[in-house]
């Protein structure tokens, strides 16, 4: 199973539209996971209509329309793995231990908010993944997203993809 992990799209504030490369990945993915800060419902509609399966949450920049459609925390079984999706996890310092305590029932936690890619393992084995942002690089050299696979009860290769500068 191929997953596309994305967060902090911020359309139309940070970009007028999602990058074409990202939309091609939507078409290739079995599941698209969005960790919040969509900003507009049109981006949600685009991904919901284009993705085979969409799992998402709202972020701090999402208004009442998106909050009515999306949960603050999503939990989903993908293959034999238990995934969670949230927008914010707090400060980087202590993140692994804090998330392991908050989400002891998960195998993988996808989060966003910082626009900083993150790929670590917490005590107890919880995998923490932040795909960064495909539209707003902030202090990062590139805008980013992640892909990964799930097979045979395990998380396969996790790849961070950099997008060309606009």
ABEGO torsion letter per residue (X at the ends): XBBBBBBGAGOAAABABBBAAAAAAAAABABBBBAEGAGBAAAAAAAAAABABBBBBBBAABBAAAAAABBABBBBBBEABBBBBBABAEBABGAAAAAAAABAABABBBBBGAGBBBBBBBBGGBBBBBAEBAABAEABABBBBBBBBBBGGBBBBBBBBBBBBX
